[in-house]
Amino acid sequence: MIRRGFQAAVRLGQHRALFGGPQVLPRLNLTSAFGSSTDSLVSRFCPEKTDLKDYALPNASWCPDMLDLYQEFLEKTKTDGWIKLPSFKSNRDHIQGLKLPSGLAVASDKSDWRIFTRCIQVEGQGYEYVIFFHPSEKKSICLFQPGPYLEGAPGFAHGGSLATMMDETFSKTAYLAGEGLFTVSLNIRFKNLIPVGSLAVLNVHVEKIEDQKLYMSCIAQSRDQQTVYAKCSGIFLQLQLEEESPQ
Amino acid sequence: MIRRGFQAAVRLGQHRALFGGPQVLPRLNLTSAFGSSTDSLVSRFCPEKTDLKDYALPNASWCPDMLDLYQEFLEKTKTDGWIKLPSFKSNRDHIQGLKLPSGLAVASDKSDWRIFTRCIQVEGQGYEYVIFFHPSEKKSICLFQPGPYLEGAPGFAHGGSLATMMDETFSKTAYLAGEGLFTVSLNIRFKNLIPVGSLAVLNVHVEKIEDQKLYMSCIAQSRDQQTVYAKCSGIFLQLQLEEESPQ
């Protein structure tokens, strides 16, 4: 059986000891191993011209708090170095021309793939979110409004929906800040429930990059910062995508 | 502003110190505080007669491994004390006649609520899963097959979709085993990616119940146990639902 996952991934990178057992990582030359600049990653990830639908745009379901903050950060893209990340239907659309390393490729007979956080396309019913990224400060902010299809306890967002939103914001930030590609661990402490339809603001930081891993932190709270919904730390593994060979 | 969440919940239970700061919990009489037997919780949770649709039944999208194991555990419900849990569209359907404690009630103008793990109703595209629970051993098994709308990296399930499935299996197990109602923390270590359309088997155990908290563990792996997808520990807070007053 071919293991399709991290163990295959780390074999490719010759880091067999990454998971389990004593971790004795070979010292890599990080400049050559992860040489893509944030600028080049961002320009590939956020194409200026595309026919792809961007789901991270305001719609009638957004609450006033979400619209306000969206406008505020959109202004900051002009002056303060923030970038609004587009959000396409699948990660395949973001990384066109690239692919996972060979050991992780999967044959596919499915045509309709969706990134989990865009699985529900009816406005306002599922995930509404937009991520802004700050390249030089290696941080992101995610405006997240859970809809009624993301319910856990009656009237509140499922803990898993927030965990997913944190993982997804980590993921985009980790990739753009340093080619972080796979979640190694998530450690979440829930503090308060998010009422369905209201806004949670996720602040994500890359704390450090060390031994091919990115160490991330996230706090999710209300706009006025009076209610903390959850805190999370996460570790991501750096791994370079490969150029896709022409079909 | 009214905080709707754990802090309201713990105020109700007079456990202000549960989150943050030194944790000095008052000693409760757990027998009286959490007196509902697992039998009575199960019989309310798994009504023998209902018109509600049970989503945890085989359909044409289930892979052979999932069908096999489903049949195997269905047999065990007759001989080994396992119970197949039904899975309704919303947690509201499971806890009919009960409600969250008053401080957690939310006004609602929405009519179409869905539990996050049943947010996609097209067979095979989103979550396919079934949970079996063993009351006397306080453990569960969840058969989980992620569809193409749960994608993260191309061809593989999003880490958040597995985190959600673990949280949801914890949640149902914690409630039935000891009225565990809210996720306090999740600590997940990811080992291998789950290819979309394949089966992951989640084994969940209640490790201990102490100071109104349930300590849970989960391992998610392939059917042959040769590939570990992730390991997780979780803590749930005990809290009793209230009888709903007649409308």
HADDOCK unambig.tbl for C-alpha pairs under 7 A between the chains (distance, minus, plus):
assign (segid A and resid 4 and name CA) (segid B and resid 192 and name CA) 6.81 0.50 0.50
assign (segid A and resid 4 and name CA) (segid B and resid 193 and name CA) 6.42 0.50 0.50
assign (segid A and resid 5 and name CA) (segid B and resid 192 and name CA) 4.14 0.50 0.50
assign (segid A and resid 5 and name CA) (segid B and resid 193 and name CA) 4.48 0.50 0.50
assign (segid A and resid 6 and name CA) (segid B and resid 191 and name CA) 6.01 0.50 0.50
assign (segid A and resid 6 and name CA) (segid B and resid 192 and name CA) 4.83 0.50 0.50
assign (segid A and resid 6 and name CA) (segid B and resid 193 and name CA) 6.67 0.50 0.50
assign (segid A and resid 7 and name CA) (segid B and resid 192 and name CA) 6.55 0.50 0.50
assign (segid A and resid 91 and name CA) (segid B and resid 152 and name CA) 6.95 0.50 0.50
assign (segid A and resid 91 and name CA) (segid B and resid 153 and name CA) 6.55 0.50 0.50
assign (segid A and resid 91 and name CA) (segid B and resid 154 and name CA) 6.53 0.50 0.50
assign (segid A and resid 92 and name CA) (segid B and resid 154 and name CA) 6.12 0.50 0.50
assign (segid A and resid 106 and name CA) (segid B and resid 155 and name CA) 5.95 0.50 0.50
assign (segid A and resid 112 and name CA) (segid B and resid 148 and name CA) 6.95 0.50 0.50
assign (segid A and resid 113 and name CA) (segid B and resid 148 and name CA) 4.94 0.50 0.50
assign (segid A and resid 113 and name CA) (segid B and resid 149 and name CA) 5.58 0.50 0.50
assign (segid A and resid 113 and name CA) (segid B and resid 151 and name CA) 6.84 0.50 0.50
assign (segid A and resid 114 and name CA) (segid B and resid 148 and name CA) 6.30 0.50 0.50
assign (segid A and resid 114 and name CA) (segid B and resid 149 and name CA) 4.48 0.50 0.50
assign (segid A and resid 114 and name CA) (segid B and resid 150 and name CA) 6.60 0.50 0.50
assign (segid A and resid 114 and name CA) (segid B and resid 151 and name CA) 5.86 0.50 0.50
assign (segid A and resid 115 and name CA) (segid B and resid 149 and name CA) 6.18 0.50 0.50
assign (segid A and resid 115 and name CA) (segid B and resid 150 and name CA) 6.04 0.50 0.50
assign (segid A and resid 115 and name CA) (segid B and resid 151 and name CA) 4.66 0.50 0.50
assign (segid A and resid 115 and name CA) (segid B and resid 152 and name CA) 5.53 0.50 0.50
assign (segid A and resid 116 and name CA) (segid B and resid 149 and name CA) 5.62 0.50 0.50
assign (segid A and resid 116 and name CA) (segid B and resid 150 and name CA) 4.14 0.50 0.50
assign (segid A and resid 116 and name CA) (segid B and resid 151 and name CA) 5.20 0.50 0.50
assign (segid A and resid 116 and name CA) (segid B and resid 152 and name CA) 6.47 0.50 0.50
assign (segid A and resid 116 and name CA) (segid B and resid 158 and name CA) 6.34 0.50 0.50
assign (segid A and resid 119 and name CA) (segid B and resid 149 and name CA) 5.27 0.50 0.50
assign (segid A and resid 119 and name CA) (segid B and resid 150 and name CA) 6.88 0.50 0.50
assign (segid A and resid 148 and name CA) (segid B and resid 112 and name CA) 6.93 0.50 0.50
assign (segid A and resid 148 and name CA) (segid B and resid 113 and name CA) 4.95 0.50 0.50
assign (segid A and resid 148 and name CA) (segid B and resid 114 and name CA) 6.30 0.50 0.50
assign (segid A and resid 149 and name CA) (segid B and resid 113 and name CA) 5.58 0.50 0.50
assign (segid A and resid 149 and name CA) (segid B and resid 114 and name CA) 4.47 0.50 0.50
assign (segid A and resid 149 and name CA) (segid B and resid 115 and name CA) 6.16 0.50 0.50
assign (segid A and resid 149 and name CA) (segid B and resid 116 and name CA) 5.59 0.50 0.50
assign (segid A and resid 149 and name CA) (segid B and resid 119 and name CA) 5.26 0.50 0.50
assign (segid A and resid 150 and name CA) (segid B and resid 114 and name CA) 6.59 0.50 0.50
assign (segid A and resid 150 and name CA) (segid B and resid 115 and name CA) 6.02 0.50 0.50
assign (segid A and resid 150 and name CA) (segid B and resid 116 and name CA) 4.12 0.50 0.50
assign (segid A and resid 150 and name CA) (segid B and resid 119 and name CA) 6.86 0.50 0.50
assign (segid A and resid 151 and name CA) (segid B and resid 113 and name CA) 6.85 0.50 0.50
assign (segid A and resid 151 and name CA) (segid B and resid 114 and name CA) 5.86 0.50 0.50
assign (segid A and resid 151 and name CA) (segid B and resid 115 and name CA) 4.66 0.50 0.50
assign (segid A and resid 151 and name CA) (segid B and resid 116 and name CA) 5.21 0.50 0.50
assign (segid A and resid 152 and name CA) (segid B and resid 91 and name CA) 6.93 0.50 0.50
assign (segid A and resid 152 and name CA) (segid B and resid 115 and name CA) 5.52 0.50 0.50
assign (segid A and resid 152 and name CA) (segid B and resid 116 and name CA) 6.48 0.50 0.50
assign (segid A and resid 153 and name CA) (segid B and resid 91 and name CA) 6.54 0.50 0.50
assign (segid A and resid 154 and name CA) (segid B and resid 91 and name CA) 6.52 0.50 0.50
assign (segid A and resid 154 and name CA) (segid B and resid 92 and name CA) 6.11 0.50 0.50
assign (segid A and resid 155 and name CA) (segid B and resid 106 and name CA) 5.95 0.50 0.50
assign (segid A and resid 158 and name CA) (segid B and resid 116 and name CA) 6.35 0.50 0.50
assign (segid A and resid 160 and name CA) (segid B and resid 160 and name CA) 6.89 0.50 0.50
assign (segid A and resid 160 and name CA) (segid B and resid 163 and name CA) 6.17 0.50 0.50
assign (segid A and resid 160 and name CA) (segid B and resid 164 and name CA) 3.92 0.50 0.50
assign (segid A and resid 160 and name CA) (segid B and resid 167 and name CA) 6.23 0.50 0.50
assign (segid A and resid 161 and name CA) (segid B and resid 164 and name CA) 6.78 0.50 0.50
assign (segid A and resid 163 and name CA) (segid B and resid 160 and name CA) 6.18 0.50 0.50
assign (segid A and resid 164 and name CA) (segid B and resid 160 and name CA) 3.94 0.50 0.50
assign (segid A and resid 164 and name CA) (segid B and resid 161 and name CA) 6.79 0.50 0.50
assign (segid A and resid 167 and name CA) (segid B and resid 160 and name CA) 6.23 0.50 0.50
assign (segid A and resid 183 and name CA) (segid B and resid 190 and name CA) 6.69 0.50 0.50
assign (segid A and resid 184 and name CA) (segid B and resid 189 and name CA) 5.90 0.50 0.50
assign (segid A and resid 184 and name CA) (segid B and resid 190 and name CA) 5.12 0.50 0.50
assign (segid A and resid 185 and name CA) (segid B and resid 188 and name CA) 5.42 0.50 0.50
assign (segid A and resid 185 and name CA) (segid B and resid 189 and name CA) 4.37 0.50 0.50
assign (segid A and resid 185 and name CA) (segid B and resid 190 and name CA) 5.80 0.50 0.50
assign (segid A and resid 186 and name CA) (segid B and resid 187 and name CA) 5.88 0.50 0.50
assign (segid A and resid 186 and name CA) (segid B and resid 188 and name CA) 5.17 0.50 0.50
assign (segid A and resid 186 and name CA) (segid B and resid 189 and name CA) 6.67 0.50 0.50
assign (segid A and resid 187 and name CA) (segid B and resid 186 and name CA) 5.88 0.50 0.50
assign (segid A and resid 187 and name CA) (segid B and resid 187 and name CA) 4.37 0.50 0.50
assign (segid A and resid 187 and name CA) (segid B and resid 188 and name CA) 6.26 0.50 0.50
assign (segid A and resid 188 and name CA) (segid B and resid 185 and name CA) 5.42 0.50 0.50
assign (segid A and resid 188 and name CA) (segid B and resid 186 and name CA) 5.17 0.50 0.50
assign (segid A and resid 188 and name CA) (segid B and resid 187 and name CA) 6.27 0.50 0.50
assign (segid A and resid 189 and name CA) (segid B and resid 184 and name CA) 5.91 0.50 0.50
assign (segid A and resid 189 and name CA) (segid B and resid 185 and name CA) 4.38 0.50 0.50
assign (segid A and resid 189 and name CA) (segid B and resid 186 and name CA) 6.68 0.50 0.50
assign (segid A and resid 190 and name CA) (segid B and resid 183 and name CA) 6.70 0.50 0.50
assign (segid A and resid 190 and name CA) (segid B and resid 184 and name CA) 5.13 0.50 0.50
assign (segid A and resid 190 and name CA) (segid B and resid 185 and name CA) 5.82 0.50 0.50
assign (segid A and resid 191 and name CA) (segid B and resid 6 and name CA) 6.00 0.50 0.50
assign (segid A and resid 192 and name CA) (segid B and resid 4 and name CA) 6.86 0.50 0.50
assign (segid A and resid 192 and name CA) (segid B and resid 5 and name CA) 4.16 0.50 0.50
assign (segid A and resid 192 and name CA) (segid B and resid 6 and name CA) 4.82 0.50 0.50
assign (segid A and resid 192 and name CA) (segid B and resid 7 and name CA) 6.53 0.50 0.50
assign (segid A and resid 193 and name CA) (segid B and resid 4 and name CA) 6.43 0.50 0.50
assign (segid A and resid 193 and name CA) (segid B and resid 5 and name CA) 4.48 0.50 0.50
assign (segid A and resid 193 and name CA) (segid B and resid 6 and name CA) 6.66 0.50 0.50
